[in-house]
Amino acid sequence: GTVQAVFGDLPYGVQHAGHEGGAAVPPAQLLRRALPAWQRVLAPGGAVALAFNSHTLKRQQVWEEMARCGLEPLCGAPYDNLEHFVEQAVMRDVAVGCKPQG
């Protein structure tokens, strides 16, 4: 089966890091592992929207990982203006990528 959308709030990598076998896993590494699976189940024209901490993972990195998996990152207004303050260690941003129709 397929889904039309995947929404995720990635671990911020500050107090709440991803873990594997007891060791912390950097947000970029988690993203690199998860995006291919999400892309496979995404229907053509579907979207992936991910929130992340821009102190530990940059928007450009997220876009590059999306593109590497065959997703088209959405850039420009309003997508470039979603970053917002959460607390001292967290500046939340959002990146969106779409699976091409064809």
C-alpha positions in Angstrom: 0.0 0.0 0.0 0.9 3.6 -0.2 0.3 6.8 1.8 -0.4 10.3 0.6 1.7 12.0 3.3 4.3 11.4 6.0 4.7 13.8 8.8 7.5 13.6 11.3 9.1 15.4 14.2 12.7 14.3 14.2 14.6 13.9 17.5 16.2 17.3 18.3 19.5 15.8 19.2 19.8 17.8 22.4 18.2 16.0 25.3 16.1 13.8 23.1 18.5 12.1 20.7 17.7 9.0 18.7 19.3 5.9 20.1 20.4 2.5 18.7 22.0 -0.2 20.9 22.4 2.3 23.7 24.3 4.8 21.6 23.1 8.2 20.4 22.4 8.5 16.7 22.8 11.9 15.0 19.6 13.3 13.5 21.2 13.4 10.0 22.0 9.6 10.2 18.4 8.8 11.3 17.1 10.8 8.4 19.4 9.1 6.0 18.0 5.7 7.1 14.3 6.6 7.3 13.8 8.7 4.2 14.2 5.8 1.6 11.5 3.8 3.4 9.2 6.7 3.6 9.8 7.5 -0.1 9.0 3.9 -1.1 5.5 3.9 0.6 4.7 7.5 -0.6 2.2 7.6 -3.5 3.2 9.7 -6.5 2.3 13.3 -5.8 2.5 12.6 -2.0 4.6 14.7 0.4 6.9 14.2 3.4 6.9 17.1 5.9 9.6 16.9 8.7 10.1 19.2 11.7 13.7 19.3 13.0 16.0 21.3 15.2 18.0 23.7 13.0 20.7 23.9 15.7 21.5 20.2 15.1 20.4 19.6 11.5 20.3 22.2 8.8 17.5 22.7 6.2 20.0 22.3 3.4 21.0 18.8 4.8 17.3 17.8 4.9 16.7 18.9 1.3 19.8 17.1 0.1 18.7 13.9 1.8 15.2 14.3 0.3 16.7 14.8 -3.2 19.0 11.8 -2.8 15.9 9.7 -2.2 14.0 11.0 -5.3 11.9 13.6 -3.5 11.6 17.2 -4.7 12.3 19.6 -1.9 9.8 22.5 -1.8 11.7 25.8 -1.6 10.6 29.4 -1.6 7.6 31.0 0.1 6.0 29.8 2.3 8.4 26.9 2.8 11.5 28.9 3.6 9.8 30.8 6.4 8.8 28.0 8.8 11.6 28.2 11.3 10.6 29.3 14.8 12.0 29.5 18.4 11.0 26.8 20.8 13.5 27.2 23.6 17.2 28.0 24.0 18.5 24.8 22.5 15.7 24.3 20.0 15.0 26.3 16.9 12.3 24.2 15.0 12.2 24.3 11.2 10.1 22.3 8.7 11.1 20.9 5.4 8.7 19.5 2.8 9.5 17.2 -0.2 7.2 15.7 -2.8 7.3 12.5 -4.7 7.1 13.3 -8.5 3.8 12.3 -10.2 5.4 10.2 -12.9 
